[in-house]
Amino acid sequence: MIYPTWKGIPIIGYTENAEKEMENLGIYTIQLEDLLEKSFPCERSKRRRGINERCIKRKNKILKIVLEEMVSRKSGNNYWRIRHVGIFTLKKKRFR
């Protein structure tokens, strides 16, 4: 099976909520690689090490994808797990 990758690490897992959020927004796994390549970092608060927040600006909306770097217990390989996907309105003060 071919998985999308970001920074050379495959995107394999999703939390249950993230899967529902992606379904509601009409985002498919195959699109994630392209979306993440076009995104910019947008951390609003300090997160645990290994968690990345990436945003994409679309008109006056922001699409946010939160990824967590995980390590497989069986093989010891790293992979990304999607924790959250959401859209919110752009506030000029926050993203200049």
Protein Blocks (a to p, Z undefined) as FASTA:
>chain_A
ZZddeehiacfbdcfklmmmmmmnopafklmmmmmmmpccdbfbdcdehiacddddehja
ccdddddddddfklopacdddfbdcdddddfklmZZ
